[in-house]
Amino acid sequence: MATQLKSCNRVIHVHQQLMIYNDVSIKIRPKTFSLLILFLQHPFEVLSKQTLLDTIWDDVEVNEQVLFQTIRELRQLFDADDVIKTHPRKGYAWVVDVEDVSIVTQQKSMPNDSHIATKKIKAFPWQQLIIMLILLVVTGYYTFKSSSTANDLSGTLVILPMKTLIDDNDHQWVYLGAMNQLISRLVSNDTLVVLSTNFVLTIMDEAELNKDYQTKNVRRIFDVSGASLIVETQLSGSTQNYQLNYQLHFKHDIKRGVIFERNINNAIIKLAKIVSSYSGHSLIELGDNFNSEFSNELLVRALELKEQDKHLAASQLLESLILVEPNNIVARDILANSYLRLSKVEQAKEVLLTAIKLAEDIDSNELPIVYHHLAVAEFISGDLPQALKLLETADKHAITKHDWLFRAYNAQLKSRINIRQNNLEQAHNSLNNALKYHGVIQCPVGTSITLLQLSDLAEMRDESKQSIEYFNRASKIINDRNLSFLKNRLTKNSRKLI
């Protein structure tokens, strides 16, 4: 019997119940693995549902739903490859080539005749030494290449919402809640910034990725963000029997794997360790009682309404949510933003002050964000000195939290305040700082908007040549990256940047 089978560039080790793909070992649940082997042993042969049930589940009585779920797991393991074809009312067939690589391996390891064997024994020692040196160099190269992965990454780490194939009310929180929990476990550093949940949603909107985003469209995130690593996940299975598929998208590579766990929280912890091994981030222990602020379905619905500019409806949902979860800092921050859009500035300030107190009590990563938004509210109210004071506090927290994005936002708001106060030189310095901070996270959207702001400011300072230079730099980024949502800002009459 074959000990190693190969199909779709994956090597399946029969006895170890293991699959190797792109140098990654993927463990497969026993029943799922048995079904895989059965298919591989009968390629292109239609196997009836009853045959599959009788063969794989001969020790227990199950219904067809279990078979459907297991086949779905196999299809997920082979990603976009169409490996299993459904024949209505007949059964299923494995429809790709299968190779017995164990035979090839044995042939390579065995001498063809005694003459060759004798030759090998009589080989000169220096020949063996050269072979050993070559092996050491090759091994060292790949070891170094693997270990330097984290050092090569810079810019941002983008963790996408977790898709789920489990269609019930108990798992609706997973889409944003599990994503936010994974983000919360990773500590940003000055080289690779972990983007916050809110900003990831903004990037998805800019990349035109909807809630049911497809793997083939994920790479669009690289165009609209400074991402060096994108984490895509999908949960399937059932309670006490979860399967978490993940894909780590690098700019020129993809690493895939599967985690099997009885508990979603444990699966996320395992995934956080895997991501950390590539990104170099430190991990935070959140404890068993950690509950993501994005786990509430009301918040998900409110965010959807907010994206549709339905701020009144969003604010009503968020007001209800806060009554139930008064300590939900994220909900308060989003509510304040909706209030600002509805010109309810005083209500926004009140909500943000409470959010700040809650955030300071637990040293939340939301501190730079809520202080920045309170500064925005004071700017709208016309209290410019207070807005500047709040921005200084927001910036201190942003430095502590390695939040380069909000350092850039703070600098951009400072420039607007400086312009209001007719301090054009300080406004210019602030925008240059914003450009530098956006550069740290390699954000093309933030960089191009800041360049357009610098272009407008240069015109205000009668520096026409400099204005054109900034405008051309912004235009090149927008066109090269195909940032279609920003192209209208290249028309001066349609943009309000300063």
Buried (B, 14 or more C-beta within 10 A) or exposed (E): EBBBBBBBEBBBBBEEBBBBBEEEEBBBBEBBBBBBBBBBBBBEEBBEBEBBBEEBBEEEEEEEEBBEBBBBBBBBBBBEBEBBEEEEEEBBBBEBEBBBBBEEEEEEEEEEEEEEEEEEEEEEEEEEEEEEEEEEEEEEEEEEEEEEBBEEBBBBBBBBBBBBBBEEEEBBBBBBBBBBBBBBBBBBEEBBBBBBBBBBBBBBEBBEBEEEBEBEEBBBBBBBBBBBBBBBBBBBBEEEEBBBBBBBBBEEEBBBBBBBBEEBEBBBBBBBEBBBEBBBBEEEEBEEEBEBBBBBBBBBBBBBBBEEEBBEBBBBBBBEBBEEBEEBBBBBBBBBBBBBBBEBBEBBBBBBBBBBEBBEEEEBBBBBBBBBBBBBBBBBBEBBEBBBEBBEBBBEBBBEBBBBBBBBBBBBBBBBBBBBEEBBEBBBBBBBBBBBBBBBBBBBBBBBBBBBBBBBBBBEBEBEEBBEBBBEBBBEBBBEBEBEBBEEBBEEEEBEBB
